Amino acid sequence: MRLGFVVNPIAGMGGRVGLKGTDDKVEEARARGAEPRSPERARRALTAIRERLPDATLVTWGEPMGAALAREVGFDPEVVGAPESAETTAEDTRAAVAAFLDADVDLVCFVGGDGTAADVADALDGTDVPMLGIPGGVKVYSSVFAVSPEDAADVLASFERTERREILDIDEDAYREGSVDPDLRAVARVPVGEDLQSSKQTGSGNVEAVAEGFVEEVSSGVTYVLGPGSTVGAIKDALGFEGSPLGVDVWRDGEVLVEDASESAILDALGERNVVVVSPIGGQGFIFGRGNPQLSPAVIRRCDVAVVASRAKLDDIGTLRVDTDDPELDAELRGWTRVRVGRFESRLMEVR
């Protein structure tokens, strides 16, 4: 296999510092202390690809978009070009993919988010070359991504056919204001495997009953880290505050300690006893790793985890997923967990 591999080095930087994305926010993210996320995701994927496909030829782009990482894990890549500057743009991604096509790659693998996926699809338009995403962005709504970096290698090594899948993206400025309205940006050919994620969908059901039951069991002295989404939003309403619909809020003993918090603000607000409250993304099942990077491994390790959802959402997704950037933590979180689905009722769900 001749595999084109490109990294968006700034994808996901805005997540843990509370920006909910990086579009036009790179300098602000850096000013808040953000660290690049996608290079480590790329390193994990390349390591797994090297193990699963040792005979693959890797075609990549110059620094900081893949070449050094490929060499670091043992590849001797074909480097077919480089960005014009260290401050990369969407045009650099499109140029890289165009060069991969000239180099006769069989498939293009990229690390980034939905915006990067749309850029790759634009460059592949009119060809039959498939693409596969390694999730590195904050908002990963599209169905062209593997569940995790390691899963991407499994898909590449085992797929036997491709299918057309949707690429969705949202307006990040509207997203920061609490509005989620994904637009269809493209349809791309993707290798088929069980470790691909679905497109994000919205859930439905009686979330008010879930919220009432949760609030009845709130304990004094406990710090509650309340994640994004409408189900957890109903809990915020029941606690008496509006909160950030797409951000993370921290609450204890009737007081909102932090609203729309970054990772560092959450860590500063934690007490001796902490509970992080999350609801899975409809259609995908992620409780950590999509849309809530503020809930970092450092935060999760200091908290108990409470999962809430409507029955309809759980019926739709079938299983829960995690992708925290920390494989050891992912392994600890996997297994069976109890999900509150009503005022008194709960359901056991597997975390994968």
Secondary structure as GFF3:
##gff-version 3
##sequence-region A 1 352
A	DSSP	beta_strand	2	7	.	.	.	ID=ss1
A	DSSP	alpha_helix	26	31	.	.	.	ID=ss2
A	DSSP	alpha_helix	38	52	.	.	.	ID=ss3
A	DSSP	beta_strand	57	60	.	.	.	ID=ss4
A	DSSP	alpha_helix	67	72	.	.	.	ID=ss5
A	DSSP	beta_strand	78	79	.	.	.	ID=ss6
A	DSSP	alpha_helix	90	102	.	.	.	ID=ss7
A	DSSP	beta_strand	107	112	.	.	.	ID=ss8
A	DSSP	alpha_helix	114	124	.	.	.	ID=ss9
A	DSSP	beta_strand	131	135	.	.	.	ID=ss10
A	DSSP	alpha_helix	149	158	.	.	.	ID=ss11
A	DSSP	beta_strand	162	169	.	.	.	ID=ss12
A	DSSP	alpha_helix	172	176	.	.	.	ID=ss13
A	DSSP	beta_strand	183	191	.	.	.	ID=ss14
A	DSSP	alpha_helix	207	216	.	.	.	ID=ss15
A	DSSP	beta_strand	222	226	.	.	.	ID=ss16
A	DSSP	alpha_helix	230	239	.	.	.	ID=ss17
A	DSSP	beta_strand	249	252	.	.	.	ID=ss18
A	DSSP	beta_strand	255	258	.	.	.	ID=ss19
A	DSSP	alpha_helix	263	269	.	.	.	ID=ss20
A	DSSP	beta_strand	273	278	.	.	.	ID=ss21
A	DSSP	beta_strand	286	288	.	.	.	ID=ss22
A	DSSP	alpha_helix	297	301	.	.	.	ID=ss23
A	DSSP	beta_strand	304	308	.	.	.	ID=ss24
A	DSSP	alpha_helix	311	317	.	.	.	ID=ss25
A	DSSP	beta_strand	321	322	.	.	.	ID=ss26
A	DSSP	alpha_helix	327	333	.	.	.	ID=ss27
A	DSSP	beta_strand	335	340	.	.	.	ID=ss28
A	DSSP	beta_strand	346	351	.	.	.	ID=ss29
###
